[in-house]
């Protein structure tokens, strides 16, 4: 005759092993969700930088139309914030010569939370700065790899820091 273990009536609880397994599974799912959430938040901040660079592009074009060149354009002419302050996530700057506009993510000193991995978003004109088409580029500073699905761009730090 086979012996079967039966719980006493009225003792319908989970075992410790069952509870530990459930806690481990919930922890794994939460860590995956938190990683994806952080990525989505960073992408929304990237959208903020793209809007700001779009405004800077318009100001650069106005400067080009008024002066016939962008070689003498300064960060103030396009409204670039040249430092990480508590009011922004990025420092904005111009390339030299002014053929590109950049937004570099603050790793310290910027609006919290700062990022642990610095990257630079770049708008590069394909011809004279301030006119014609261009393209978005992005680069992680730590290993010079492309970011957020854009082609690789300039990976250095802004010269205005």
N, C-alpha and C positions, 0 to 999 in steps of 0.2 A: 504494500500500500504506500502510495506517495504521500509525503507530508507537504502540506501547503501552509505557507505563513499567511495569516490573516491579521489585519490590524484589529485591535479591540474596538468594539462599537463606541462611537462618540469620539474617536481619536482620528479624525480625518485631516491631518496636517501634512505639509510638505516636508521632505527630509532636508537635511542640511546640504547634501550634495546637489539636490534639485535646485535649491535656492542659489547656491554658488554658481551653477551653470547659467541660470537666468541672469544673474548680475553680470557675469562675464559677457554674455551675448548683448545685453543692453549697453554695456560699456563700449564694446566694439562698434555697435551701430551709432552711438553718440559721438565717438571720435571721428567716424567717417562723415557724419553730418556736420560736425563743427569745421572740419577741413573744407568741405564744399561751401559752407556758409562764409568762411573767411575769404575764399576765392571770389565769391560773388560780391562781397563787400568791396574788395580791392578792385574788381572790375567796374563797380559803380564809381569809385574814386577816379579810375582811369577815364571814365566818361566825362567827369568834371574837368579833368585836365584837357581833354579834347575840345570841350566847349571853350575853355579859356584860350587855348591855342587858336581856335577859330576866330575869336575876337582879335587876338594878336595879329593873325593873318590879314584881317580887314584893315587894321591900323597900319600894317606894313604896306599894304597895297595903296592906301591913301598917302602914305609917306612917299612911296615910289611915284605916284601920279603927280605929287606936288614938287618933288625934287629931281625926278628923272633917274635916280639911283637909290640903292639902299646901303651903299658902302659906308655912309656916314650916319646911319641909323643907330640910335642908342636904345638900351632897354626901356628907358622912360618914354621913348617915342611910341612904343607898342604896349605899354602898360605892364611890363614884366616885373614881377617881384623877384628881386635878386638875393633873397635870403629866406631861410626857413624860420617862419614866425609862428606864433600860436594861432594865427588866423588862417593858415593854409596847410594843405597836405604836400604841396609841391613847391619847388623853387623853379621859376621860369627864367629863361635866358635865351640869348641870341648866339648863333654860330658866328664864326669869323672867317671870311666875310659873311655878311648877313644873308646867307643862303638857306638857313634852317632856323626853326624855332624849337625850343626844347622845354620839357617839363621833367624834372628829376625828383623822384619821390624822396621826401625827407626821412632820414633814419633817426634824427634827433632834432629837437628844437622846434619841430612843426606841430601842427594840430594833432592831438592825441586821438587814437593810438598811432604811433609811428610804426613804420614797417621794419621788419627785421632784414629784409632783402631789398636792396636799392635797385631801381631800374630807371631808365630814361626813355621817355616817349619823345619822338622826333617827327616834325613835319618838315620835309625837305622838298624845295622847289626843284623841278627838273630843268629849269632855265633861270633867267634873271629873277632874283628874289623879289617877291611882291607881285609877280604876274605869272600867269600860266598855270599849268597843272603841277601837281606834286604828289607825294605819297607819304603815308604813315609808316614809321619804323619804330621798333622797340628793342631794347637790349638790357639784360640783367648785368649789373656792374661786376658781380662777383665772379662770373665765369664766361662773360661775353657771349651769352646765348640769347636767341630770340625769345620774346615774351608775348603772351596773349595772342598768339597766332599771326603776329605781324612779322615782316622780314626784319632781319637784324639791322640795327642802326648804330649810331655812335654810342660807345659804352663808357666814355670818360666822365669826369666830374666837371661841373660848370666852372669857368674861370672867374666868376664873380663872387665865389664864396670866400 
